[in-house]
Amino acid sequence: MSDVPRPDLVTGDAVALDVPLAQLPIRVVAFLIDLIVQIVLLVGALLLIAFALGDIDESLATALIIVSIVAVVVGYPVTFETLSRGRSLGKMALGLRVVADDGGPERFRQAFFRGLTSVVEIYMLTGAPAVICALVNQKGKRLGDLFGGTVVISERAPKDSETPPEMPPQLATWAATLELTGLTDDLATVARQYLTRLPQLSPHAAHEMGLRIASQVSARVQPPPPPGVPPYAYLAAVLAERRRRDIARFSQRRQGQL
């Protein structure tokens, strides 16, 4: 089965993000890839311990075996997902990522809950609770996702096309001076989704939400907007200028390759 859109993720700013949630079959394949890596790591660790048995006593060898199992079973997914912002080797191979329920990056605490829960639901109980939970949950969550407050998305599935924000003409000169290196992809996505859904919001909600998002963006983007610029115009100018620069960089790279 292919990835299809499921219910939206909603950010802390109450903006829905249309992202396709990874379906169970592709998650199983990603897990099997990770399992092969874990088996290789564990076998390597056990071989090292076996070669060293002549120099260490039996109780120490037992302790090292237990530590190795815990490090591979729990430490491997927790470390990879924390350092790569939600991706293990298997997820990288298949274009999957673990994100928080609000669409933000997975944190260490969430990765730890997922890794710890997997010991019971996957390894001790042969994966049955994880499969059943993922099948009945609307967002395909296993128990580790429920406890950790996470969901697995597919980054390679096609996304709905969106009309890019247009540059307000009166802000074009100012936008050309912006320092945009501090603007993260996650925050830019929140701003873009807000602008896309602006016509659907009530005037009060649009204004309040725009102020919150604009304040987050202005904390990372310099210089500040000219006085009196409404939040939606400010965000549109920032995103339009960011897109313009991305296109310019891409064109330069293409010309350099020709």
N, C-alpha and C positions, 0 to 999 in steps of 0.2 A: 504493500500500500504506500502511496505517496503522501507527502505532507500536505495538509489542507489547513486553512485558517480555522482557528478555534476562537472561543470568547476572548475579547481583548484583555491585555494587561492594562492596568490603570496606574499611572504614576502618582507620586505624592501630591502633584499639582492637579489631580483629577483629570488628567488628559489621557485618553485611551490610546494605546499603541497597537496598531494592527500588525501582529507578528504571528507567523504560523508556528503552532506548537508541534514539537516532534512527536510522531506517532510511535506506538509501542514497537513494531518490527524493527525500525531503524535504530531505536534505542537498544534493543537486544543485540543487534549486530555491533554497535559501539561498545557495549558491555563485554561481548566476547573478545573483541580486540584488546580491551583493557585486561581481561582475564588472562589472555595469552602472555601479555607483558608481565603481569603479576606472577604467573607461574614461572616464567624465565628468571625473574628477579629472586623469587623464593628458592628455586633450585640452586641458583648461584650462591645465595647466602648459606644454604644448607651444606653445599659442597665445601665452602670455606670453613665452616664449623667442623665438618668431618675431617678435613685435612689437619685441623688444629687440635683434634681430640687428644693427640699424644701429649700436648703441652698444657691442657686444661683438664680439670676434674669433671666428673659427670654432672654434678649439680650446676656448675657454671655453663656447661654445654646445654643443659635443659633450659636454663634461663635465656641463653642466647637464641635458642630455637624459638622460644615464645616471643621474645622481642622481635625477631625477624618476621614472624607471622603477623604480629600486630602492625609492624612498620609497613609491610607490603599490603596487607588487606585494608588497613585504615589510613596509614600514612601516605600511601601512593595517591589515592584519589583526592585526599584533603590537600596535599601539597600541590599537586598539579592544578586543581581547580582554583586554589587560592592564588597561586602565582600567575596563572594564565587567565584569570577573571572568568572562571566557569567552564574551562575545557580540560578534559583529560586527553590522553593520546587518542583514544578511540573516538571521542567527540570531535577532536580536531580533524581526524580522518574523514568523518562523515558530515562535517559542517554543523555540529550541534553545540549548544552552549547552555549552561545553567545560569539563570538570572533570578533575581529576587522577584517576589510577587508584584512589586511596584515597577518592574522593568529595569531596575538598577542592577549594577554588577553584584555577583555573589560575594559574600564576605566570608572571612575565616570561620566565624561561628556557624554560619549556614552550611559551609562545606564540612565542618566537623560533625554536625548533626546528621548530615546525609551519609557520611562515611561510617559513623558509629551505628546508625540504624541499619545500614546494609549488612552488617555482621549477622544480625538476627534475621531480617526479612529475606536476604538473598543467600547467604552462605550457610546459616544454620537451618533454615527452613526451605532450602533449595529454590528460592525465588518465588514460591507460590503466592505469599502475601503481596509481594511487589507487583506481580502480574495482575492479580485480582483487583488490587487497589487502583492500578493504572487504568484498567478496563472500565471500572465503575465511576471513576472520578471524571468530572466534566473537562478538566484540563490535563488529564492523563498523568496525574501525580501518583508516585509511589509513596509509601509511608515516610521515607526520608525527606521527600519534598514537602509533605504535610507538616512534619515536625520542624523542618528548617525554613519554611516559608519561601520555597523556591519552585521554579517550573523550568522545564527543558524546552528550548525553542530551536527551530531550524533556521540557520542563517543563509542557507543556500536556496531555499524555496523562493519562488517569485513573489514579490510584494506588489500590492496594489499601486498603480502609478499615481503620483501626486503632481499637481501643477506647482512648480517651484515658485517661491514668493518673488514678487517683482520689487525692484528698487524704487522707493518713493523718490521722484525726481528732485525734490527739495533737499534730500539727504544724501545724494550721490557724492557730492564733494566731501562732505564730512566722513562718509563711510570709507572713502579711499584712504583715509589716514588711520583707520582702525588697526589696533594690535590684537590679532585674533588667536594667537598661539595658546592662550589660556582657555579657550572655549572647547569643551570636551564634546565628543560625538554624542554622548548620552544627553547632555544639556541641549545641544542643537536639535536632537530628535524631539525632545519635549517642546521646544519652541516651535518647530515645524508642525507638529501635530496640533498644537494650540491654534496656529494660524489656519490650518486646514479646517478645523471644526469651529472657527470663530462665528460663521453665519448661523450655526445651530445653537449657540449659547445666548442666554438672556443678556441684555445690556449690563446688568449688575454683575453677573457671573463673569462675563467677558472682561469687564474692567478689573475686577478683583484678581482674577486669575492672571490677567496680563501683567498687572503690577508685580505679582509674586515672581513670575517667570522673568520679567524684565529686570528685576532687582538681582536675581541670581546671575543673569547674563552680564549685567553691568559690573558685577563684582569681579568678572573674569576678562572683561573687554574694556579697553581704553582707546580713546578718551570717552568721557560720558556724553550722552546725546545732548543736542542743543535744548535749551529751555522750551517747555511747552510741547514737546514731541509726545504723542500718545504711545502707550506701550506697544500696540500692534504695529505701528509704523516703525518704531525703533527695532523691534524684533525682525520685521520684514527686511529692513535695511541691513542688519547684521548678517542675516542668512543669505541675502542676495549677494552681498559683497564676498562672503565666504565661498559661495558657489562660483562667483566670477573668478576668484583667485584659483580655485581648484581646477577650473576649466583651462585657465591660462597656463598653469603648471603642467597639466596633462598635454596641452598642445605643444609646449616647449619640449617635453620629453619625446613626443612623437616626431617632432622635427629633427631632434638630435639623433634619432634612430634611423632616419632616412638618408 
